[in-house]
Amino acid sequence: MVPPAAPRTRRILVVDDEPHIGLLLRLQLESRGYDIRLARSLFEARGAVKDDPGPPDAIMLDIHLPDGSGIEFLRELRERPATAEIPVLILTAEGEERVLAEARRLGAKTVTKPFSPSKLRTLVATLLGDETAEGA
């Protein structure tokens, strides 16, 4: 009898130009078993999506980045078959409903900064279809 394969580690790309946000997210999510890659610009994010071993399992994306809009990057993702279905969670301090509505129209979930670590862990688990129990 062959033992079941170990579950594959889920890879999440965090795109945010604020270093403390990336470090907080890495701490919170790596402790839950996720593999986190950080990008601080759209240029870095585009490279990370194309790198081996392929696109990430999910993307956490800020709207305002030094080299452009996270919404434009989300549109790019949705236009390419290889990335069209990647779950995206928009992290933003942006309160403009028009921008948030566009993100939701493109299939992204949204969360406004500041956010609680426990809420974030639950959102990511839900986004990926993983267990949401705090003790897990």
C-alpha positions as CSV (number, residue, x, y, z in Angstrom):
1,M,0.0,0.0,0.0
2,V,1.4,3.4,-1.0
3,P,1.2,6.1,1.7
4,P,-0.7,9.3,0.7
5,A,1.4,12.1,-0.7
6,A,2.1,15.0,1.6
7,P,0.0,18.0,0.8
8,R,1.8,20.5,-1.4
9,T,2.8,23.7,0.3
10,R,0.6,26.6,-0.9
11,R,2.5,29.5,-2.3
12,I,1.3,33.1,-1.8
13,L,2.8,36.1,-3.4
14,V,2.5,39.3,-1.3
15,V,2.8,42.5,-3.4
16,D,3.1,45.5,-1.1
17,D,5.7,48.3,-1.0
18,E,5.6,48.7,2.7
19,P,8.3,46.4,4.2
20,H,6.5,46.1,7.6
21,I,3.3,44.8,5.9
22,G,5.3,42.2,4.0
23,L,7.1,41.1,7.1
24,L,3.9,40.9,9.2
25,L,2.1,38.9,6.5
26,R,5.1,36.5,6.2
27,L,5.2,36.0,9.9
28,Q,1.4,35.3,10.1
29,L,1.2,33.1,7.1
30,E,4.4,31.1,7.3
31,S,3.4,30.1,10.8
32,R,0.3,28.5,9.2
33,G,2.4,26.5,6.7
34,Y,2.2,28.8,3.6
35,D,5.3,29.6,1.5
36,I,5.4,33.4,1.2
37,R,7.2,35.4,-1.5
38,L,7.4,39.1,-1.3
39,A,7.4,41.7,-4.1
40,R,7.6,45.4,-3.4
41,S,6.7,46.6,-6.9
42,L,4.7,45.5,-10.0
43,F,8.0,44.8,-11.8
44,E,8.9,42.3,-9.1
45,A,5.4,40.9,-9.0
46,R,5.3,40.3,-12.7
47,G,8.6,38.4,-12.5
48,A,7.4,36.3,-9.5
49,V,4.3,35.2,-11.4
50,K,6.4,34.0,-14.4
51,D,9.1,32.3,-12.3
52,D,9.4,28.6,-11.8
53,P,7.6,26.6,-10.3
54,G,4.8,28.6,-12.0
55,P,2.2,31.1,-10.8
56,P,1.5,31.3,-7.0
57,D,-1.6,29.7,-5.5
58,A,-2.8,33.1,-4.3
59,I,-1.8,36.8,-4.5
60,M,-2.2,39.4,-1.8
61,L,-2.0,42.8,-3.6
62,D,-1.8,46.4,-2.6
63,I,-3.6,48.9,-4.8
64,H,-1.0,51.7,-4.6
65,L,2.5,50.6,-5.7
66,P,5.5,52.7,-6.7
67,D,5.4,51.7,-10.3
68,G,1.7,51.5,-10.9
69,S,-1.7,50.3,-9.9
70,G,-2.5,47.0,-8.3
71,I,-5.8,47.1,-10.2
72,E,-4.0,47.2,-13.5
73,F,-1.9,44.2,-12.4
74,L,-5.1,42.4,-11.5
75,R,-6.5,43.1,-15.0
76,E,-3.3,41.7,-16.5
77,L,-3.7,38.5,-14.4
78,R,-7.3,38.0,-15.4
79,E,-6.4,38.4,-19.1
80,R,-3.9,35.6,-19.2
81,P,-5.2,32.0,-19.1
82,A,-2.3,30.8,-16.8
83,T,-3.2,33.4,-14.1
84,A,-6.9,34.1,-14.8
85,E,-8.1,32.0,-11.9
86,I,-5.6,32.8,-9.2
87,P,-7.4,34.0,-6.0
88,V,-6.5,37.6,-5.2
89,L,-6.9,39.4,-2.0
90,I,-6.6,43.2,-2.3
91,L,-5.0,44.8,0.8
92,T,-5.5,48.5,0.8
93,A,-5.9,51.6,2.9
94,E,-7.9,52.9,-0.1
95,G,-11.5,53.7,0.8
96,E,-12.7,54.8,-2.6
97,E,-15.6,52.6,-3.3
98,R,-15.2,52.8,-7.1
99,V,-11.7,51.3,-6.9
100,L,-12.8,48.6,-4.5
101,A,-15.8,47.8,-6.7
102,E,-13.5,47.4,-9.7
103,A,-11.3,45.0,-7.7
104,R,-14.4,42.9,-6.8
105,R,-15.7,43.0,-10.3
106,L,-12.4,41.4,-11.4
107,G,-13.0,38.6,-8.8
108,A,-10.8,39.8,-6.0
109,K,-11.7,39.9,-2.3
110,T,-10.9,43.1,-0.5
111,V,-9.6,43.9,3.0
112,T,-8.9,47.4,4.3
113,K,-5.8,48.2,6.3
114,P,-5.4,48.1,9.2
115,F,-6.6,44.5,9.6
116,S,-6.3,42.0,12.4
117,P,-3.9,39.0,12.0
118,S,-6.6,36.5,12.9
119,K,-9.0,38.0,10.3
120,L,-6.3,37.9,7.7
121,R,-5.5,34.2,8.4
122,T,-9.1,33.4,8.1
123,L,-9.5,35.3,4.8
124,V,-6.5,33.6,3.3
125,A,-7.6,30.1,4.4
126,T,-11.1,30.8,2.9
127,L,-9.6,32.2,-0.3
128,L,-7.6,29.0,-0.8
129,G,-10.3,26.6,0.5
130,D,-8.1,25.6,3.5
131,E,-9.2,24.9,7.0
132,T,-10.1,28.1,8.9
133,A,-9.8,26.8,12.5
134,E,-7.5,29.0,14.6
135,G,-5.9,26.1,16.2
136,A,-4.9,24.5,12.9
